[in-house]
Amino acid sequence: MTNNSETIIFLHIPKTAGTTLNQVLQQQYPLGEIYFLGANAQASIAEYKMMDNAPKAAFRVVSGHTAYGFHEFVPDTATYFTLLRDPVERVVSFYHYVKNSEQHYLNRTVVDEFSGIGAFVSSGITKMVDNGQTRLLSGAWLEPDFGHMEIEHYEQARANLDRDFTVVGLTEEFDSSLLLLQQAFGWQHINYVSRNVGEVERRQRLLAPEEKVVLEQFNRYDIALYAYAQRLFERQVTQLGPDYPYLLSELQRKNRRHQLLKAPIARAIRRVRQVSVRAVLRKAFSE
């Protein structure tokens, strides 16, 4: 378990179940102890860098879309955790998220200009689909041009995971990853309701062979890094000891109950929001 003076950095790779994990994170710490990087992550990072050490020290956790290297800005020692995801699944999820989210800055371009996911990925419009996990975990992020990631970036990402990440979780093993986080950081209530869940498995089955080739071509280092992360994950799980199967089944049992209790509340909140939005729109168009 880490010490309380250490800043915990959740390096949230987009489309890896980070929204759901942030929900769990907020159950562990008062909101005043979590520094969330906002939608404009670069602005949030700049704001944090400008802070004096005293207010920085009040944050036990930093969470958001940032690259490895954020620890250089914290006043004391720091450790990271993250979730990785099968690279093809992650890119498929990212593409459909952008395509279906009108508020995303790439939405109109994707809808109007690209015939499909293969054209989107190979266009170079965003580096997030060009070995995006390796970019963030190596700390290189925006430096290499699109299509110019090299083996040394992969090797640096591996070294960073080995040295500075207390937990390396997997989206596909979300519940087991929560158990690892609970053990590492002393978390208590780790139940959750899934957020931002897409139909990735169905969509991946619908990928044309040539589309899958394109996705694999632009994510070859991510594929290798994910395989390495799987080995790290398996090694960490063995450290949970012989009680691991029981702990996992208990978490899943409690979480099924938690989701049954929370689902009506979540639906009610969505209805209230929809009614509020409709009321605002009616008022706006009636004036």
N, C-alpha and C positions, 0 to 999 in steps of 0.2 A: 504494500500500500504506500502511496506517495505521501510526502509530508505536507502539512497544511500551508506552508509558506511558498510552496511551489505553484507557479501558474500553470494551469492545465489548458492546453491549446487544442481545440477540436478543429482539425483541418478538414473542413467540409468540402469534399469533392462533389460537384453538382451531379444530381441524379443517382445518388447512392443511398437513399433513405435517410438523408441528413435532416430533413424536415421532421420526420417522426422521431429521430434521435434527439433533436432539440427539444421536443416535447418532454422527453424523459429527463433531459438535462435540467429543465426548469422545475422539475419535481425534487431536485437534489439541492439546489442552491437558491437563496433569495435572489430576486431579479437584480438587485443592486450589486450583486457579486458576479454577474455575468455581463461581459462586454460583447454584445452581438454586433458583428459587422453587418451593416445594412445592405440594401439592394445595390447601392453604390459602394462596393467594398473598398475601392481605392481611396475614396473620401474618408471612410471610417478608419482605415489604416493610418492615413495622414493625421486624422484627428487624435488617434491614440498616440502616435509618435510625438505629437506636440505637448502631450500632457506632462505634468510634473510627476515624479516618482510616487508621491504620496497618494494621489487619486488612482494611479495605476495599481498600486499595491492593494487597493480595496477590491479589485477584481480578481476573484479566484479562478475564473474561467474566461477564456476568449473563444468565441465560436463564430465561424463564418467561412466564406470562400476566400481563402488566403493561400499563399504558397509557403512551402518550407522556408524558414528564415525569420518568421515573425518573432521567434524567441529572442532575437537580438534587440528587440524593443522593450522587453519586459524588465522590470527593475531587479528581480531576483532570479532564481533558477526556474526553468520551465521544462515541461514534458509535453509530448504530443500524443494524440490518438486520432485514428481515422478509420473509415470504412472504404474498402475497395470493392469494385463490382466487375463482373464479366464485361470486358471492354465492348464487345459487340452489343450486348444488351444495353449497356449504358448509353452508347451512341444512338441506338434505336429509340430509347426513352427520351433522350435529349432532343432528337429531331421532332418527335411527335409532340413533346411539350412546347417547343417553339412554334410548331405549325398550328397548334390549337390554342395558344395563349396570345390573344390580341394585344395584351399589354407588353409583350416581349419586343425588344427593339428590332429583332430580326424577323418578326412574324410576317410582315407584308412582303418582304423580299423572298422569304421561303415560299409563301403562298403564290406569289405572282411570277417568280422567275425560275423556279426549279421544278423539274419534272418528277423528281423523286429523291429518295435519301442518298442514292449514289452521287447524283449531281450536286446535292447539298454538301456532302462531305468533301468531294474532290475539288469544289470551287475555291476552297481556301478562305471562305468568308469568316470563319471563326477557328481559332486555334484550339478551342475546347474539344474538337473532334479529331485533332491530330495528336494522338498520344497524350491526351489531356491529363490523365492521372500521373503519368511520368513527369510531365511538365511541372505540375504542382508539387509533387513529392520530391523532385530533384532540386527545387528552388529556381529552376531556369525560367519557368513560366513563359513570359512573352519574348524572351531574348532570342531563341532560335526562330527563324522565319518558318512559315508554314511549310511542312514537308522536309524540314532540315534538322529534325531531331537525330541525335547520334547515340552510339552505344555508350559513350561516357555519361550521358544524361540518365540512361537506365541504370548504370553502375552507381551513380551518385544517389539515385532514388533508393536503390537497395541498401546502400550504406546508411542513409538517413533513417530508413525503417529499422534497421538493426540497432542503431546507436541511440536514437532519440524518441522512439515511439514506444510508450508503455503498453499500448494495446493496438494491434493491427487487426481490425475486424473485417468481416465480409458481409455485404448486403444480403447475399443468398443464405447466410447463416446469422440472420439478425438476432434471433433470440440467444444463441450461444455467444454472440458478440456482446450482448447486454450482460450476460453472466461474467464475462471477462472484465468488463468495465466496472461492474459491481464489486468484484474482488479487488481490482486494482485501486479503486478510488473510494471504497467504502460506501457506495450508493445504497439506498434503502429501497424506495418504491420504484420499480423499473417496469411497471405495466404501462401500456400505451394503446392508442388507437391509431391505426395506420393512416398516414397522410400522403397526399400526392401520389397515390398508387395508380400506375397505368397498366395497360394490357400488353406488357412487353413480350411475354411468351408467345401470345398469339401473333403479334406483329413480327416477331423474329421468324416464326414459321412461314410468314408470307413474304419474306425477303427473297428476291430473285437471286440465283447463284452468283450472277455478276455483281450484284449489290453487296453481297457478303464479302466477295473478294476485295472490293473497294474498301469496305470498312476494316477488314483485316490488314490491308496494305498500309493504311494510314494509322493503324494502331498496333503495329507489330511489337513495339517496346512495351506498350500497355499489356499486351497479351502475355509477354514474358514476365512482366512485373506482377501481374495478377497470379500467375502460377507460383511465383516466389512467395507472394503474400499468403497463398493457400497453405504453403508449407509452414510459414511462420504461425499462421492461425492454428493449424493442427498441433504444433508444438506447444502453443499457449494453452490449448484446451486440455492437453494431457496434464497440465499443472493444476487443473481443477480437481484432479484426483478421482478416486473410484465413485464419489458421490455425483459426478457430473450428469449421468443419465437421469438420476432422481431430481437433481436441481433443475434440469431442463424441462422435464415433464411437469414439475410443480409450477415453474414460471408460465408455461403454456396453459396449464389448467387455470391458474389465477388470471391470466390475461384474457382467456375466453370469457370468464365471468366479468372482468373489468370492461371488456368491449360491449357486452350485453347491457351493462348498466349505463355506459356512456353513450351508446348509440342514440337513444331517444333524445338525450340532451343535445347532442351534436345536430340531429335533424331539426330540433326546435330552434336552435341558434341560426341554422341556415335559412329556415322559413322566415324568422324575424328579419334577417338581413335582406332577403329577397323582397319582403313586404316594404321595408324601408327604402330600398332602391327604387321599387315601383312608385312609391309615394313621391319620392323626389323627382322622378322623371315626369310623373303626371303634373306635378306642380310647375315644373320647368316649362313644359309644353303648353300649359294652360294660360301662362302669363304672356 
